[in-house]
Amino acid sequence: MLEFSPDHVFTRDYMGEEKINLSEAEELAEIRDYYFLKFNSGASLIIPKSAISNPEEASRFFSELVARLNIKHAVDLGWAWR
Protein backbone atom coordinates (compact mmCIF):
# COMPACT_ATOMS: atom_id res chain seq x y z
CA MET A 1 0.00 0.00 0.00
CA LEU A 2 1.22 3.46 -0.85
CA GLU A 3 -0.67 6.59 0.15
CA PHE A 4 0.28 10.24 -0.30
CA SER A 5 -0.75 13.24 1.76
CA PRO A 6 0.47 16.79 1.11
CA ASP A 7 3.39 16.34 3.53
CA HIS A 8 3.99 12.59 3.83
CA VAL A 9 3.99 9.31 2.00
CA PHE A 10 2.77 6.27 3.90
CA THR A 11 3.89 2.78 2.94
CA ARG A 12 2.75 -0.56 4.25
CA ASP A 13 3.91 -4.03 3.26
CA TYR A 14 4.65 -7.41 4.85
CA MET A 15 7.65 -5.90 6.69
CA GLY A 16 5.71 -3.09 8.38
CA GLU A 17 4.67 0.52 7.96
CA GLU A 18 6.61 3.70 7.30
CA LYS A 19 5.80 7.39 7.18
CA ILE A 20 8.23 9.44 5.08
CA ASN A 21 8.36 13.24 5.08
CA LEU A 22 8.00 14.50 1.52
CA SER A 23 10.16 17.48 2.50
CA GLU A 24 13.06 14.97 2.34
CA ALA A 25 12.49 14.36 -1.40
CA GLU A 26 15.30 15.58 -3.61
CA GLU A 27 14.39 14.33 -7.08
CA LEU A 28 11.55 12.86 -9.12
CA ALA A 29 12.45 10.81 -12.17
CA GLU A 30 9.73 9.70 -14.55
CA ILE A 31 9.82 7.16 -17.34
CA ARG A 32 6.93 5.75 -19.34
CA ASP A 33 5.89 3.14 -16.77
CA TYR A 34 7.32 4.36 -13.45
CA TYR A 35 7.95 7.25 -11.11
CA PHE A 36 11.13 7.17 -9.01
CA LEU A 37 11.00 9.43 -5.96
CA LYS A 38 14.48 9.83 -4.49
CA PHE A 39 15.04 11.06 -0.93
CA ASN A 40 18.09 12.74 0.57
CA SER A 41 18.69 9.62 2.70
CA GLY A 42 19.56 7.74 -0.50
CA ALA A 43 16.32 5.73 -0.40
CA SER A 44 13.96 5.76 -3.37
CA LEU A 45 10.35 4.80 -3.93
CA ILE A 46 9.63 3.05 -7.21
CA ILE A 47 6.03 3.68 -8.12
CA PRO A 48 4.56 1.72 -11.05
CA LYS A 49 2.16 3.89 -13.01
CA SER A 50 0.02 0.80 -13.65
CA ALA A 51 -0.75 0.69 -9.91
CA ILE A 52 -2.09 4.25 -9.84
CA SER A 53 -5.88 4.39 -9.96
CA ASN A 54 -6.06 8.05 -11.06
CA PRO A 55 -3.06 8.87 -13.30
CA GLU A 56 -4.14 12.48 -13.93
CA GLU A 57 -4.40 13.20 -10.20
CA ALA A 58 -1.01 11.56 -9.57
CA SER A 59 0.60 13.62 -12.33
CA ARG A 60 -0.87 16.80 -10.87
CA PHE A 61 0.27 15.83 -7.35
CA PHE A 62 3.84 15.17 -8.51
CA SER A 63 3.97 18.39 -10.54
CA GLU A 64 2.85 20.37 -7.50
CA LEU A 65 5.36 18.53 -5.29
CA VAL A 66 8.23 19.34 -7.67
CA ALA A 67 7.22 23.01 -7.75
CA ARG A 68 6.62 23.31 -4.01
CA LEU A 69 9.90 21.65 -2.99
CA ASN A 70 11.88 23.02 -5.95
CA ILE A 71 13.37 19.59 -6.69
CA LYS A 72 14.71 18.14 -9.94
CA HIS A 73 12.21 16.43 -12.22
CA ALA A 74 13.82 14.27 -14.87
CA VAL A 75 11.41 13.04 -17.53
CA ASP A 76 12.32 10.49 -20.19
CA LEU A 77 9.10 8.89 -21.39
CA GLY A 78 10.92 7.16 -24.24
CA TRP A 79 13.37 5.35 -21.96
CA ALA A 80 13.19 1.55 -22.08
CA TRP A 81 14.91 -1.38 -20.37
CA ARG A 82 17.52 -2.97 -22.60
C-alpha positions as CSV (number, residue, x, y, z in Angstrom):
1,M,0.0,0.0,0.0
2,L,1.2,3.5,-0.9
3,E,-0.7,6.6,0.2
4,F,0.3,10.2,-0.3
5,S,-0.7,13.2,1.8
6,P,0.5,16.8,1.1
7,D,3.4,16.3,3.5
8,H,4.0,12.6,3.8
9,V,4.0,9.3,2.0
10,F,2.8,6.3,3.9
11,T,3.9,2.8,2.9
12,R,2.7,-0.6,4.2
13,D,3.9,-4.0,3.3
14,Y,4.6,-7.4,4.8
15,M,7.6,-5.9,6.7
16,G,5.7,-3.1,8.4
17,E,4.7,0.5,8.0
18,E,6.6,3.7,7.3
19,K,5.8,7.4,7.2
20,I,8.2,9.4,5.1
21,N,8.4,13.2,5.1
22,L,8.0,14.5,1.5
23,S,10.2,17.5,2.5
24,E,13.1,15.0,2.3
25,A,12.5,14.4,-1.4
26,E,15.3,15.6,-3.6
27,E,14.4,14.3,-7.1
28,L,11.6,12.9,-9.1
29,A,12.4,10.8,-12.2
30,E,9.7,9.7,-14.5
31,I,9.8,7.2,-17.3
32,R,6.9,5.8,-19.3
33,D,5.9,3.1,-16.8
34,Y,7.3,4.4,-13.4
35,Y,8.0,7.3,-11.1
36,F,11.1,7.2,-9.0
37,L,11.0,9.4,-6.0
38,K,14.5,9.8,-4.5
39,F,15.0,11.1,-0.9
40,N,18.1,12.7,0.6
41,S,18.7,9.6,2.7
42,G,19.6,7.7,-0.5
43,A,16.3,5.7,-0.4
44,S,14.0,5.8,-3.4
45,L,10.4,4.8,-3.9
46,I,9.6,3.0,-7.2
47,I,6.0,3.7,-8.1
48,P,4.6,1.7,-11.1
49,K,2.2,3.9,-13.0
50,S,0.0,0.8,-13.6
51,A,-0.8,0.7,-9.9
52,I,-2.1,4.2,-9.8
53,S,-5.9,4.4,-10.0
54,N,-6.1,8.1,-11.1
55,P,-3.1,8.9,-13.3
56,E,-4.1,12.5,-13.9
57,E,-4.4,13.2,-10.2
58,A,-1.0,11.6,-9.6
59,S,0.6,13.6,-12.3
60,R,-0.9,16.8,-10.9
61,F,0.3,15.8,-7.4
62,F,3.8,15.2,-8.5
63,S,4.0,18.4,-10.5
64,E,2.8,20.4,-7.5
65,L,5.4,18.5,-5.3
66,V,8.2,19.3,-7.7
67,A,7.2,23.0,-7.8
68,R,6.6,23.3,-4.0
69,L,9.9,21.7,-3.0
70,N,11.9,23.0,-5.9
71,I,13.4,19.6,-6.7
72,K,14.7,18.1,-9.9
73,H,12.2,16.4,-12.2
74,A,13.8,14.3,-14.9
75,V,11.4,13.0,-17.5
76,D,12.3,10.5,-20.2
77,L,9.1,8.9,-21.4
78,G,10.9,7.2,-24.2
79,W,13.4,5.4,-22.0
80,A,13.2,1.6,-22.1
81,W,14.9,-1.4,-20.4
82,R,17.5,-3.0,-22.6
